């Protein structure tokens, strides 16, 4: 007898692994800024410098990111919970109250982040109900004075040094 896979408990188990919180940005074909909150961000390679993230196939922005030449991974600082929440919503103007400037490919580069990675799309992969986006890092910045925002166990968290 096989046990039914419990996706709710699976998600709770995944929540035991803390992740950073990012907002991935690009432009649509009309030049409008697009942004999505994502915690699925990882390094892939140092030579060449590659990173990955994933977007749900059913997300409004999925097709936009599939065809985007450039994108920016904005690693949020602990003070940017509101930015994360705004960019996680659907049907709102996510950039109405966000401070940003143009980065690579004119993609929105958010202000006051703990780090950002300006990327050229390298490869897309099928990842079940997600698209895995691999990007080559062209430029990056980090601000060591800002602690990153973290998500764990279904809540935002902050990092603290371990003694």
N, C-alpha and C positions, 0 to 999 in steps of 0.2 A: 504494500500500500504506500503510495507516494503522498507526502505532505504537501499541501498547497503553499506556494511561495507567498509569503506575507510582505508586500512591498512597503507597508507602513513600518513594520519592524526593521526591514532592511534599511530604510531611510534613517531610522533612529540609530541603527548600528553605524551607518556611515557618519552620522553626526558626532560620533565619538572621536573622529579624526578632525582636529581643528584645521581650518583653511583660512587663507587670507581672503579679503573681499576686494574685488576689482570691478571697475566699470570699463567695458570694452566699447570703444567708439569708432565710428567710421562715418562716411557720407553715403546717402542714397544716390541714385542716378540723377536726381534733380539738384544735388548739392546740399540737401538738408541733413543736419546732424542726426545721427542715430546712436543710441547708447543702450547697453544692457548690463545689468548687474550679474556678475558671474563669480563663483568660487572655484571653478574648475580651471585652474591655471597652474602650469608646471614648466620647469625647464626641461629641455630635450637634449640639447647638444651645445657644446662650447665652440666647436669648430666644424661647421659654421655655427654662429650663435642662433639657436632655434628655441622657441617656446611654443606651448600649445594651450588651448582652451577649448571649451565645447559649448555649443548652443543647441537648445532643443529644436528639433525639426519643425515642431508646431509653432514655434515662436514667430511673431510677425517679422522680426529682423533676420530670421534665418536665411532667407533668399538673398537679402541685401548683403550679409556677410559672405555668403557663398560666392558672390560676384565681385566683392570688394578687392581692389588691388592692394590697399593699405588699411591698417587699423592700428589703434593705440590701446595698450593695456594700461589703465590707470589704477595703480595700487592705492587703495584708499587709506587715509590716515585715521587714527582712532576717533578724531573729531568729526568724521564725515558720514556718520550713520544716516543723516538726512539725505545725503547724496545717494547712498546705496538704496534707501527706500524709494526715493523718487525714480531712480533708473530701473527699479524692479517693477514699476507700475506699467500698466497698459493704457493707451488712450489719453495720455496727458502729454503736454509739451515739456519734456524732460529737461530741456535746456533753457527754459524761460528764466530761471533764477540761478543757473549755474555759471560760475566764472570759468572761462576757458579761453584759450588762444589756439590758433591754427598750428598743427604739427605736421608731420609727414603726410603728404597727399591732401593737405588742408583738413585732416581729421581733427576733431576736438581733443585738445590736450587740457585736461582739467587742472585747475589751480589747486595748490596746497595739498598735493598727494604725497605719500611717502616715497613713491617711485613711479616711473612710467617707462614703458617700452614701446617705441615706435617701430612698427613692423610692416614688412612687405609679405603678402600671403605667399607661402611656400608650397603648401599642399593641403588638400581636404581629404578627410577619411570618413567612411560610414562608421558610426559608433552606436548602432542600435537605434534608439529614439533620439539620438543627438548627432550632430555633425562635429567632428574633431577638426579644429582649425590649427594648422601649424604655421607659424610665422617666423621669418628671418628678422632678427633684431637689427635694425639699421642705426638707431640712436636709442640711448637710454639715459635716465637721470635718477638719482635717489637723494633723499633728504634724510640723513641719519638722525637728525634732531626730532623727526616726527615718527612716533610709533605707529605701526600698521594696525588697521582694523582687522579683527579676527572673528570668525563665525564657528561656533562649536555647540553641540547639544541643543540646537534649535534657537540659539540666542547669539547676539553680538557679544564679543569679549575683547579684551585687550591683552597684550603680551606683557609679561613681567619676567625679569631675569630669575633663573633658578639658582638657589644658593648651593 
